[in-house]
């Protein structure tokens, strides 16, 4: 067993909770748990039938099919990009938390996970997607 004190959680953007749902006693929601990174950090998506997240991912996959990677050295911490995630061969919205010589430490906005992504998998976010709330 790992003690909670031993769990190293990544730093998340300061404004990450700006669109978070404020939970109140008695509130009931149908959700899908996307990620549990600690007892106090659970990422859920409402399953209210809107399929908003699926629709967003579908749009990104269509719009980014021919995406050109952002030039190495032009990545900025705090910027939201379209990121190709090779494990499932799909595009997602992700915010650069840190940039080094070979990759960006990216926070996947809609799912809560944090990964190091090489520059060749990072593209400018299409304007139609930029307009959506983060």
N, CA and C of each residue as an Amber inpcrd file, in Angstrom:
protein
   402
   0.8430000  -1.1850000   0.0000000   0.0000000   0.0000000   0.0000000
   0.8860000   1.2460000   0.0000000   0.4410000   2.2410000  -0.7260000
   1.1660000   3.5070000  -0.7920000   0.4560000   4.5020000   0.1020000
   1.2260000   5.1730000   0.9470000   0.6030000   6.1590000   1.8270000
   0.2380000   7.3970000   1.0240000  -0.8600000   8.1030000   1.3880000
  -1.2560000   9.3070000   0.6620000  -0.1440000  10.3520000   0.6160000
   0.6890000  10.4100000   1.6270000   1.7770000  11.3900000   1.6550000
   2.8240000  11.0810000   0.5850000   2.9190000   9.8130000   0.1500000
   3.9190000   9.4250000  -0.8290000   3.4730000   9.6820000  -2.2660000
   2.1910000   9.9860000  -2.4530000   1.6720000  10.2290000  -3.8000000
   2.0670000  11.6240000  -4.2560000   2.7770000  11.6940000  -5.3760000
   3.2260000  12.9770000  -5.9290000   2.2350000  13.4100000  -6.9930000
   1.4050000  14.3990000  -6.7060000   0.4340000  14.8890000  -7.6730000
   1.0460000  16.0110000  -8.5000000   0.7760000  16.0310000  -9.7960000
   1.3120000  17.1160000 -10.6200000   0.6300000  18.4240000 -10.2860000
   1.3780000  19.5150000 -10.4550000   0.7820000  20.8370000 -10.3020000
  -0.1380000  21.0710000 -11.4830000  -1.3220000  21.5780000 -11.2140000
  -2.2740000  21.8700000 -12.2740000  -2.3810000  23.3830000 -12.4540000
  -2.8850000  23.8190000 -13.5970000  -3.0310000  25.2610000 -13.8120000
  -3.8660000  25.8970000 -12.7070000  -3.5100000  27.1100000 -12.3140000
  -4.1910000  27.7980000 -11.2150000  -5.6670000  28.0150000 -11.4950000
  -6.0360000  28.2090000 -12.7650000  -7.4310000  28.5010000 -13.0940000
  -8.2400000  27.2580000 -13.4580000  -7.7360000  26.0860000 -13.1330000
  -8.3660000  24.8460000 -13.5580000  -9.7770000  24.6800000 -13.0000000
 -10.0720000  25.2570000 -11.8730000 -11.3860000  25.0730000 -11.2660000
 -12.4190000  26.1070000 -11.6910000 -12.0830000  26.9640000 -12.6470000
 -13.0130000  28.0320000 -12.9980000 -14.3280000  27.5250000 -13.5580000
 -14.3300000  26.3690000 -14.2080000 -15.5670000  25.8040000 -14.7380000
 -15.9990000  24.5540000 -13.9910000 -15.3620000  24.2860000 -12.8670000
 -15.7000000  23.0860000 -12.1020000 -17.0850000  23.2400000 -11.4820000
 -17.8090000  22.1680000 -11.4770000 -19.1260000  22.1470000 -10.8680000
 -18.9640000  22.1790000  -9.3520000 -19.6610000  23.0610000  -8.7060000
 -19.6140000  23.1210000  -7.2510000 -20.6290000  22.1200000  -6.6960000
 -20.1250000  21.1280000  -6.0050000 -20.9840000  20.0900000  -5.4570000
 -21.5990000  20.5500000  -4.1480000 -22.8710000  20.2770000  -4.0010000
 -23.5760000  20.6120000  -2.7700000 -24.2710000  19.3640000  -2.2490000
 -24.5480000  19.3540000  -0.9790000 -25.2050000  18.2070000  -0.3720000
 -26.5550000  17.9640000  -1.0460000 -26.8070000  16.7290000  -1.3830000
 -28.0690000  16.3510000  -2.0000000 -28.0620000  16.3980000  -3.5230000
 -27.0390000  16.9930000  -4.1260000 -26.9420000  17.0560000  -5.5790000
 -26.6690000  15.6650000  -6.1310000 -27.4310000  15.2670000  -7.1380000
 -27.2320000  13.9610000  -7.7530000 -26.9680000  14.1550000  -9.2330000
 -25.9100000  13.5160000  -9.7080000 -25.5150000  13.5810000 -11.1100000
 -25.1370000  12.2010000 -11.5950000 -25.4010000  11.9360000 -12.8550000
 -24.8690000  10.7340000 -13.4930000 -23.5550000  11.1440000 -14.1300000
 -22.4800000  10.4450000 -13.7780000 -21.1630000  10.7950000 -14.2900000
 -20.4110000   9.5460000 -14.7130000 -19.4080000   9.7850000 -15.5430000
 -18.4290000   8.7660000 -15.8790000 -17.1180000   9.2320000 -15.2770000
 -16.4840000   8.3890000 -14.5020000 -15.2020000   8.7410000 -13.9030000
 -14.1250000   8.5650000 -14.9600000 -13.4260000   9.6700000 -15.2710000
 -12.3710000   9.6370000 -16.2800000 -11.0330000   9.2660000 -15.6670000
 -10.7620000   9.7620000 -14.4520000  -9.4680000   9.5240000 -13.8250000
  -9.5650000   9.7840000 -12.3290000  -8.9460000   8.9300000 -11.5530000
  -8.7770000   9.1610000 -10.1180000  -7.2810000   9.1740000  -9.8740000
  -6.7240000  10.3560000  -9.5950000  -5.2820000  10.4470000  -9.3750000
  -4.9410000  10.5000000  -7.8910000  -5.9370000  10.7360000  -7.0570000
  -5.7740000  10.7490000  -5.6030000  -7.1840000  10.8120000  -5.0060000
  -7.3270000  10.4670000  -3.7450000  -8.6640000  10.5390000  -3.1450000
  -9.3110000  11.9210000  -3.2530000  -8.4980000  12.9450000  -3.3200000
  -9.0410000  14.3000000  -3.3990000  -9.0360000  14.8630000  -4.8260000
  -8.6390000  14.0540000  -5.8030000  -8.5870000  14.5400000  -7.1920000
  -9.2210000  13.5070000  -8.1130000 -10.5050000  13.7390000  -8.4050000
 -11.2790000  12.8310000  -9.2450000 -11.8180000  13.6310000 -10.4270000
 -11.5980000  13.1290000 -11.6400000 -12.0670000  13.7940000 -12.8570000
 -13.2660000  13.0310000 -13.3840000 -14.3940000  13.7220000 -13.4870000
 -15.6330000  13.1130000 -13.9670000 -16.1720000  13.9150000 -15.1410000
 -16.9510000  13.2310000 -15.9510000 -17.6630000  13.8820000 -17.0410000
 -19.1390000  13.5800000 -16.8580000 -19.9480000  14.6200000 -16.9470000
 -21.3940000  14.4410000 -16.8060000 -21.9000000  13.5440000 -17.9320000
 -22.7540000  12.6260000 -17.5730000 -23.3620000  11.7460000 -18.5730000
 -24.8380000  12.0900000 -18.6740000 -25.0780000  13.3500000 -19.0000000
 -26.4460000  13.8560000 -19.0740000 -27.0700000  13.6700000 -20.4520000
 -26.4200000  12.8900000 -21.2860000 -26.9390000  12.6500000 -22.6180000
 -26.4560000  13.6560000 -23.6490000 -25.7370000  14.6800000 -23.2190000
 -25.3070000  15.7110000 -24.1640000 -24.1500000  15.2430000 -25.0400000
 -23.3740000  14.2770000 -24.5510000 -22.2340000  13.7610000 -25.3130000
 -21.2800000  14.8750000 -25.7470000 -21.2060000  15.9410000 -24.9550000
 -20.3900000  17.1040000 -25.3140000 -18.9230000  16.7480000 -25.4810000
 -18.3840000  15.9650000 -24.5750000 -16.9590000  15.6290000 -24.6470000
 -16.6640000  14.7510000 -25.8610000 -17.5300000  13.7880000 -26.1360000
 -17.3470000  12.9260000 -27.3010000 -17.4140000  13.7490000 -28.5760000
 -18.3570000  14.6680000 -28.6340000 -18.5050000  15.5340000 -29.7990000
 -17.2600000  16.4010000 -29.9990000 -16.7390000  16.9460000 -28.8970000
 -15.5340000  17.7700000 -28.9630000 -14.3580000  16.9460000 -29.4950000
 -14.1830000  15.7500000 -28.9840000 -13.0870000  14.8850000 -29.4360000
 -13.2550000  14.5220000 -30.9100000 -14.4870000  14.2560000 -31.3370000
 -14.7420000  13.9530000 -32.7470000 -14.3700000  15.1460000 -33.6270000
 -14.7460000  16.3530000 -33.1970000 -14.4040000  17.5670000 -33.9450000
 -12.8890000  17.7240000 -34.0510000 -12.2060000  17.5210000 -32.9310000
 -10.7430000  17.6430000 -32.9370000 -10.1070000  16.6340000 -33.8850000
 -10.5840000  15.4030000 -33.8540000 -10.0160000  14.3730000 -34.7280000
 -10.2210000  14.7160000 -36.1990000 -11.3690000  15.2960000 -36.5280000
 -11.6350000  15.7010000 -37.9060000 -10.7770000  16.8990000 -38.2910000
 -10.7690000  17.9360000 -37.4390000 -10.0450000  19.1670000 -37.7470000
  -8.5290000  18.9920000 -37.7390000  -8.0360000  18.0610000 -36.9280000
  -6.5910000  17.9060000 -36.7850000  -6.0220000  16.7730000 -37.6340000
  -6.8430000  16.1640000 -38.4720000  -6.3790000  15.0360000 -39.2890000
  -5.1370000  15.3910000 -40.1010000  -5.0490000  16.6180000 -40.5430000
  -3.9000000  17.0690000 -41.3300000  -3.1170000  18.1520000 -40.5920000
  -3.1810000  18.1460000 -39.2840000  -2.5390000  19.1960000 -38.4830000
  -1.0280000  19.1930000 -38.6520000  -0.4770000  20.3810000 -38.5840000
   0.9760000  20.5580000 -38.6550000   1.4600000  20.8720000 -37.2440000
   2.4800000  20.1570000 -36.8120000   3.0100000  20.3560000 -35.4560000
   3.5390000  21.7800000 -35.2930000   3.4030000  22.3020000 -34.0860000
   3.9590000  23.6110000 -33.7470000   5.4800000  23.4720000 -33.7540000
   6.1720000  24.4320000 -34.3420000   7.6370000  24.3800000 -34.4100000
   8.2510000  24.2300000 -33.0240000   9.2580000  23.3840000 -32.9360000
  10.0030000  23.2060000 -31.6960000  10.5370000  24.5670000 -31.2460000
  10.4200000  24.8600000 -29.9890000  10.8920000  26.1340000 -29.4560000
   9.8210000  27.2060000 -29.4310000   8.6470000  26.9140000 -30.0000000
   7.5560000  27.8980000 -30.0350000   6.4440000  27.5620000 -29.0460000
   6.6600000  26.6020000 -28.1820000   5.6460000  26.2020000 -27.2030000
   5.7320000  27.0950000 -25.9740000   4.5760000  27.4220000 -25.4210000
   4.5150000  28.3330000 -24.2810000   3.7480000  27.6900000 -23.1350000
   4.3180000  27.7570000 -21.9380000   3.6100000  27.2520000 -20.7610000
   2.2970000  28.0100000 -20.6090000   1.2380000  27.2770000 -20.2750000
  -0.0690000  27.8780000 -20.0760000  -0.9400000  27.8890000 -21.3200000
  -0.3550000  27.6720000 -22.4840000  -1.1200000  27.6730000 -23.7350000
  -1.8240000  26.3310000 -23.9160000  -3.0450000  26.3860000 -24.4450000
  -3.7990000  25.1720000 -24.7330000  -3.5610000  24.7980000 -26.1950000
  -3.2210000  23.5380000 -26.4300000  -2.9030000  23.0220000 -27.7560000
  -3.7950000  21.8300000 -28.0900000  -3.7840000  21.4440000 -29.3530000
  -4.3380000  20.1620000 -29.7780000  -3.1830000  19.1730000 -29.6500000
  -3.4220000  18.0670000 -28.9790000  -2.3550000  17.0980000 -28.7260000
  -2.7890000  15.7200000 -29.2140000  -1.9170000  15.1060000 -29.9900000
  -2.1670000  13.7580000 -30.4830000  -1.6870000  12.7720000 -29.4340000
  -2.5910000  11.9210000 -28.9870000  -2.2880000  10.9260000 -27.9630000
  -2.1680000   9.5750000 -28.6510000  -0.9470000   9.1130000 -28.8240000
  -0.6710000   7.9100000 -29.6000000  -1.2700000   6.6330000 -29.0600000
  -1.5370000   6.5630000 -27.7610000  -2.0580000   5.3200000 -27.1810000
  -3.4270000   4.9570000 -27.7430000  -4.2400000   5.9650000 -28.0850000
  -5.5350000   5.6690000 -28.7020000  -5.7080000   6.3690000 -30.0570000
  -4.6060000   6.9560000 -30.5550000  -4.5650000   7.5940000 -31.8600000
  -5.6590000   8.6430000 -32.0380000  -5.8140000   9.5090000 -31.0330000
  -6.8300000  10.5620000 -31.0760000  -6.2290000  11.8970000 -30.6420000
  -6.9230000  12.9760000 -30.9940000  -6.5230000  14.3400000 -30.6290000
  -7.3450000  14.8200000 -29.4460000  -6.6850000  15.5830000 -28.5500000
  -7.3430000  16.1050000 -27.3550000  -6.8540000  17.5290000 -27.0770000
  -7.5980000  18.2310000 -26.2250000  -7.1450000  19.5410000 -25.7510000
  -6.2300000  19.3140000 -24.5540000  -5.0890000  20.0010000 -24.5590000
  -4.1720000  19.8700000 -23.4340000  -3.4430000  21.1960000 -23.2370000
  -3.1750000  21.5030000 -21.9770000  -2.4790000  22.7440000 -21.6230000
  -1.0440000  22.4290000 -21.2520000  -0.1130000  23.2100000 -21.7920000
   1.3060000  23.0110000 -21.4940000   1.5920000  23.4790000 -20.0720000
   2.0350000  22.5550000 -19.2320000   2.3980000  22.8930000 -17.8540000
   3.8690000  23.2640000 -17.7490000   4.6940000  22.6080000 -18.5670000
   6.1330000  22.8730000 -18.5730000   6.6790000  22.4760000 -19.9440000
   7.7160000  23.1810000 -20.3650000   8.3330000  22.9170000 -21.6600000
   9.8170000  22.6550000 -21.4350000  10.3320000  21.5640000 -22.0260000
  11.7700000  21.3160000 -21.9530000  12.3080000  21.1820000 -23.3790000
  13.5160000  20.7060000 -23.5380000  14.1460000  20.6480000 -24.8620000
  13.5130000  19.6260000 -25.8010000  12.8780000  18.5850000 -25.2600000
  12.3770000  17.5020000 -26.0920000  10.8630000  17.3400000 -26.0920000
  10.1810000  17.8950000 -25.0810000   8.7420000  17.6490000 -24.9640000
   8.0700000  18.7120000 -24.0930000   6.7640000  18.5770000 -24.0060000
   5.9680000  19.4290000 -23.1120000   5.2750000  18.5240000 -22.1010000
   5.2140000  18.9780000 -20.8700000   4.4500000  18.2920000 -19.8290000
   3.0330000  18.8390000 -19.9680000   2.0960000  18.0100000 -20.4340000
   0.7710000  18.4590000 -20.8270000  -0.3150000  17.9510000 -19.8810000
  -1.2560000  18.8370000 -19.5750000  -2.4340000  18.5140000 -18.7690000
  -3.6200000  18.3710000 -19.7170000  -4.1840000  17.1850000 -19.7930000
  -5.3240000  16.9270000 -20.6650000  -6.5900000  17.4420000 -19.9880000
  -7.0780000  18.5450000 -20.4830000  -8.1480000  19.3270000 -19.8560000
  -9.4150000  18.5250000 -19.6010000  -9.8220000  17.7300000 -20.5440000
 -11.1120000  17.0500000 -20.4290000 -11.0560000  15.7320000 -19.6730000
  -9.8430000  15.2600000 -19.3720000  -9.7210000  13.9450000 -18.7470000
  -8.8980000  13.9360000 -17.4650000  -8.1050000  14.9830000 -17.2250000
  -7.3780000  15.1080000 -15.9720000  -5.9910000  14.4990000 -15.9310000
  -5.6220000  13.7310000 -16.9300000  -4.2960000  13.1050000 -16.8920000
  -3.2110000  14.0850000 -17.3300000  -1.9940000  13.7880000 -16.9310000
  -0.8260000  14.6020000 -17.2510000   0.2030000  13.6760000 -17.8870000
   0.7460000  14.0900000 -19.0360000   1.6960000  13.2560000 -19.7800000
   2.7730000  14.1440000 -20.3900000   3.9400000  13.5640000 -20.6230000
   4.9760000  14.2280000 -21.4150000   4.7100000  13.8880000 -22.8710000
   4.5980000  14.9220000 -23.7050000   4.2640000  14.7450000 -25.1140000
   5.3630000  15.3750000 -25.9650000   5.8440000  14.6200000 -26.9510000
   6.8860000  15.1560000 -27.8310000   6.2940000  16.2270000 -28.7430000
   7.1660000  17.1250000 -29.1780000   6.7300000  18.2730000 -29.9710000
   6.0020000  17.8810000 -31.2570000   6.3600000  16.7640000 -31.8560000
   5.7240000  16.3780000 -33.1160000   4.2610000  15.9800000 -32.9580000
   3.7840000  15.8630000 -31.7260000   2.3850000  15.5120000 -31.4520000
   1.5810000  16.7030000 -30.9310000   2.1320000  17.9050000 -31.0450000
   1.4770000  19.1050000 -30.5190000   1.2160000  20.0680000 -31.6700000
  -0.0580000  20.4390000 -31.8390000  -0.4460000  21.3570000 -32.9140000
  -1.2510000  22.5080000 -32.3290000  -1.3540000  23.5840000 -33.0980000
  -2.1940000  24.7100000 -32.6740000  -3.6370000  24.2360000 -32.5810000
  -4.3460000  24.6970000 -31.5830000  -5.7480000  24.3370000 -31.4060000
  -6.5680000  25.0640000 -32.4720000  -7.4060000  24.3480000 -33.2160000
  -8.2310000  25.0030000 -34.2300000  -9.0980000  26.1120000 -33.6070000
  -9.2590000  27.2170000 -34.3310000  -9.9940000  28.3800000 -33.8150000
 -11.3920000  28.0280000 -33.3260000 -12.1020000  27.1590000 -34.0320000
 -13.4580000  26.7880000 -33.6320000 -13.4590000  26.1170000 -32.2520000
 -12.3820000  25.4540000 -31.9010000 -12.2660000  24.7820000 -30.6000000
 -11.7800000  25.7740000 -29.5450000 -10.9390000  26.7250000 -29.9370000
 -10.4430000  27.7360000 -28.9970000 -11.6100000  28.4880000 -28.3710000
 -12.6490000  28.7200000 -29.1450000 -13.8080000  29.4950000 -28.6790000
 -14.5800000  28.7930000 -27.5790000 -14.4100000  27.4980000 -27.4470000
 -15.1350000  26.7420000 -26.4110000 -14.4910000  26.9710000 -25.0490000
 -15.2830000  26.8940000 -24.0180000 -14.7590000  27.0620000 -22.6590000
 -13.7620000  25.9730000 -22.3420000 -12.7350000  26.3440000 -21.6270000
 -11.7200000  25.3820000 -21.1740000 -12.1700000  24.7960000 -19.8660000
